[in-house]
Amino acid sequence: MSFDFEHTINQEIKLSKTDAVSLFLKREDELHAFVSGNKYRKLKYNLREADKKGYATLLTFGGAFSNHIAAVALAGSVLGFKTIGIIRGNELKFKIENNPTLLFAQDHGMYLKFVSRDVYRNKTSETFIESLKSEFHDFYLIPEGGTNTLAVKGCEEILTNEDRDFDYICCAVGTGGTISGIVNCSKPSQQVLGFPALKASFLHKDISKFVQKSNWDLITDYHFGGYAKINSDLIAFVNKFKLDNNIQLDPIYTGKMMYGILRLIEKGYFPKGSKILAIHTGGLQGIDGMNMVLQKKKLPLIQV
């Protein structure tokens, strides 16, 4: 796998004939099956920096079905880095065989260290980082979700000259790195809208650390109750969207974003004639794990 694949297409989304706007989806999910979308963008310059500084090991953080954990594990195995994943939830150490994401990461050489949720909350503290250095010695640290200055730099490459005529740029928001990069490379005439996948009052503050422009806002009505929270309505939407457009969405990020965009179109949020570009940030590997959860809850499954 090369980390030089860049070009993605903008695919038009079918809308009702009564809708007075046009909507396109940038297919960043097609960059790679596992290091796709914003995960590729966030890792690109971090991996170059780790190699430049001579690090042999990457260490990062994530939860049970983390796209970031899977992406780091695969990228590390291909590029010759050892990888360490600090995983939220002690109980998961006994469930690896039943967790497709963690099993994938382990199969690609990642060493998994499980910690309690209380310990995990301290993942950015100096004391915790120093304890990890004592245990694992020298490593290149990549934050949870991959967001740092180099990640934002990578996400600044999502938009191209072909996208300059769009009035609105929309993306899902987790840690804020992707939208930060998009805002930085957006045109003054463009409005960037972020759709948080979680309840997060801190996001405005976190994003403001990386951006100086003011042409952005967060639409906070479509998180469906919080991170990884979904319901039958969202599942039905994701399945119908695939049927109508032959595009797979993930239920954690892009599903919520597209649900929100289409509801805003219905409400007349976007002025007549607006051209909207949504970013498909990948994350499809997590569907298998989500379907396991849905099956236990006796909810409909996401069709793949």
C-alpha positions in Angstrom: 0.0 0.0 0.0 1.3 3.4 -0.9 0.5 6.5 1.1 0.4 8.7 -2.0 -3.2 8.0 -3.2 -5.0 11.3 -3.4 -7.7 11.6 -6.0 -11.4 11.0 -5.1 -14.5 11.7 -7.1 -17.6 13.8 -6.2 -20.7 11.7 -6.7 -24.0 13.4 -7.1 -26.8 12.3 -4.7 -30.3 11.8 -5.8 -32.7 14.4 -4.4 -36.4 15.0 -4.9 -37.3 17.0 -8.0 -38.8 19.6 -5.6 -35.5 20.2 -3.9 -33.9 23.5 -5.2 -30.3 22.5 -4.3 -27.7 20.0 -5.5 -25.8 17.6 -3.3 -22.5 15.7 -4.0 -20.6 13.3 -1.8 -16.8 13.3 -2.0 -15.9 9.6 -1.9 -12.9 9.7 0.4 -14.0 6.3 1.6 -12.6 4.9 -1.7 -9.0 5.8 -0.9 -8.5 2.5 0.9 -10.5 -0.2 2.6 -9.1 0.4 6.0 -6.9 3.5 5.9 -9.6 5.5 4.2 -11.1 8.9 4.3 -10.0 11.1 7.1 -7.9 8.3 8.7 -5.6 8.4 5.7 -5.5 12.2 5.7 -4.7 12.3 9.5 -2.0 9.7 9.4 -0.2 10.8 6.2 2.1 13.5 7.7 2.3 11.8 11.1 3.8 8.7 9.6 6.2 10.8 7.6 7.2 12.6 10.7 7.7 9.4 12.7 9.9 8.0 9.9 11.9 11.2 9.6 12.6 11.2 13.4 13.6 7.6 13.3 10.8 6.1 15.5 10.2 2.4 15.2 7.0 2.3 17.2 3.6 4.1 17.0 1.4 4.4 20.0 -2.2 5.5 20.0 -5.6 5.3 21.7 -9.1 4.0 20.8 -12.2 2.2 21.8 -13.8 -1.1 20.9 -14.6 -0.5 17.2 -12.2 2.4 16.6 -11.5 3.1 12.9 -8.3 4.9 14.0 -7.0 1.8 15.8 -7.6 -0.4 12.7 -6.0 2.2 10.4 -2.9 2.6 12.5 -2.4 -1.1 12.8 -2.6 -1.7 9.1 -0.5 1.3 8.2 2.1 0.2 10.7 2.3 -3.3 9.4 2.7 -2.2 5.8 5.3 0.5 6.5 7.3 -1.4 9.1 6.3 0.3 12.3 5.6 -1.6 15.5 2.2 -0.5 16.8 0.7 -0.2 20.3 -3.0 0.5 21.0 -4.2 1.7 24.4 -7.8 0.4 24.4 -10.6 1.9 26.5 -12.3 -0.9 28.6 -10.5 -3.6 30.6 -13.3 -6.1 29.9 -12.5 -6.0 26.2 -9.3 -8.1 26.7 -11.5 -11.1 27.1 -13.5 -10.4 24.0 -10.9 -9.9 21.3 -12.0 -12.9 19.3 -15.6 -11.5 19.2 -14.5 -8.0 18.2 -13.7 -7.7 14.5 -11.8 -4.4 14.9 -9.5 -5.4 17.7 -9.0 -8.8 16.1 -8.0 -7.1 12.8 -5.6 -4.8 14.7 -4.0 -7.7 16.6 -3.7 -9.8 13.4 -1.8 -6.9 11.8 0.7 -6.8 14.7 -0.7 -4.2 17.1 0.0 -4.9 20.7 -3.2 -4.1 22.6 -3.0 -2.7 26.2 -6.4 -2.5 27.9 -7.1 0.0 30.6 -10.1 1.0 32.6 -12.3 3.8 31.5 -11.2 5.8 34.5 -7.5 5.4 33.5 -8.3 6.1 29.9 -9.8 9.5 30.8 -6.3 10.5 31.7 -4.8 9.6 28.3 -3.5 13.1 27.7 -2.0 13.7 31.2 1.8 13.9 31.5 1.8 11.3 34.3 0.0 8.7 32.2 2.2 9.4 29.1 5.3 9.0 31.3 4.0 5.7 32.6 3.6 4.5 29.1 7.1 5.6 28.2 8.4 3.6 31.2 6.6 0.5 30.0 7.1 0.8 26.2 10.1 3.1 26.0 10.5 5.1 22.8 7.4 5.7 20.6 5.8 8.2 18.4 2.6 9.3 20.0 -0.6 9.8 17.9 -3.6 11.1 19.8 -7.0 9.5 20.0 -8.7 9.9 16.7 -5.4 11.0 15.2 -6.0 14.8 15.6 -3.0 17.0 15.9 -1.4 19.7 13.9 0.0 17.3 11.3 -3.4 15.6 11.0 -5.0 18.9 10.3 -2.4 19.5 7.6 -3.4 16.3 6.0 -7.1 17.2 6.1 -6.3 20.5 4.4 -5.7 18.4 1.3 -9.3 17.0 1.2 -10.6 19.9 -0.9 -9.2 20.6 -4.3 -9.6 23.2 -7.0 -12.5 21.2 -8.4 -14.4 21.9 -5.2 -14.1 25.7 -5.3 -17.6 26.3 -6.7 -19.5 24.6 -3.9 -21.3 26.9 -1.5 -21.4 24.6 1.5 -18.9 21.9 2.6 -20.2 19.4 5.2 -18.4 16.8 7.2 -19.0 14.6 10.3 -17.1 15.7 13.4 -15.5 13.5 16.1 -12.3 15.1 17.5 -12.4 18.1 15.2 -9.3 17.5 13.1 -11.1 16.9 9.8 -13.3 20.0 9.9 -10.3 22.1 11.0 -8.4 21.1 7.9 -11.4 21.7 5.7 -12.0 25.1 7.2 -8.3 26.1 6.6 -8.4 25.2 2.9 -12.0 26.5 2.2 -12.7 29.5 0.1 -14.0 32.7 1.8 -17.3 32.3 -0.1 -17.8 28.8 1.3 -19.6 27.9 4.5 -18.3 24.8 6.3 -20.8 22.8 8.4 -19.8 20.2 10.9 -22.2 17.5 12.1 -20.9 16.2 15.5 -21.4 12.4 16.0 -21.4 13.0 19.8 -22.6 15.4 22.5 -19.6 17.6 22.8 -19.7 21.1 24.2 -15.9 21.3 23.9 -15.7 20.9 20.2 -16.0 24.7 19.3 -13.0 25.3 21.6 -11.0 22.4 20.3 -11.6 23.3 16.6 -10.7 26.9 17.3 -7.2 25.8 18.3 -6.5 24.9 14.7 -8.5 27.5 12.6 -8.4 31.2 12.3 -11.4 31.6 9.9 -15.0 32.2 11.0 -16.8 30.6 8.0 -17.9 27.5 9.9 -20.5 26.2 12.3 -21.6 23.0 14.0 -25.0 21.5 13.5 -25.6 19.7 16.8 -29.1 18.3 16.3 -28.2 14.9 14.7 -25.9 13.1 17.1 -28.8 10.6 18.0 -28.0 10.8 21.7 -24.2 10.6 21.7 -21.2 8.8 20.4 -22.1 5.4 18.9 -25.7 5.9 19.8 -28.1 5.0 17.0 -31.7 3.9 16.6 -34.0 2.2 14.1 -34.7 5.5 12.3 -31.0 6.0 11.5 -30.5 2.3 10.6 -33.4 2.6 8.1 -32.0 5.8 6.7 -28.5 4.3 6.1 -30.0 1.2 4.5 -32.3 3.2 2.2 -29.5 5.6 1.3 -27.4 2.6 0.1 -30.4 1.3 -1.9 -31.0 4.6 -3.6 -27.4 5.7 -4.2 -25.3 2.5 -4.0 -23.1 4.2 -1.4 -22.4 2.6 2.0 -22.5 4.9 5.0 -21.3 4.1 8.4 -23.8 4.6 11.3 -21.4 6.5 13.6 -20.3 9.4 11.5 -21.3 9.7 7.8 -24.8 8.2 8.4 -25.6 10.9 11.0 -24.1 13.6 8.7 -26.1 12.6 5.7 -29.3 12.2 7.7 -28.8 15.8 9.0 -28.0 17.3 5.6 -31.1 15.8 4.0 -33.3 16.9 6.9 -31.9 20.4 6.5 -32.6 20.4 2.8 -36.2 19.3 3.6 -36.5 22.2 6.0 -35.3 24.8 3.4 -32.1 25.5 5.4 -30.0 26.0 2.3 -30.8 28.8 -0.1 -32.3 28.0 -3.5 -29.5 27.0 -6.0 -27.0 26.1 -3.3 -24.3 23.5 -4.2 -23.5 21.3 -1.3 -20.5 19.0 -0.9 -20.5 16.4 1.8 -17.3 14.5 2.7 -17.4 10.7 3.1 -14.8 10.1 5.7 -14.8 6.3 5.5 -15.1 4.3 8.7 -16.9 1.4 7.1 -14.8 -1.3 8.9 -16.8 -0.5 12.1 -20.1 -1.8 10.6 -19.4 -5.4 11.5 -19.0 -4.5 15.1 -22.0 -2.3 15.2 -24.1 -5.1 13.7 -23.1 -7.4 16.5 -24.3 -4.8 19.0 -27.6 -4.3 17.1 -28.2 -8.0 16.9 -27.9 -8.3 20.7 -30.4 -5.4 21.0 -32.7 -7.1 18.6 -32.6 -4.1 16.3 -32.5 -4.2 12.5 -29.0 -4.6 11.0 -27.1 -2.3 8.6 -27.1 -3.8 5.2 -23.6 -4.3 3.6 
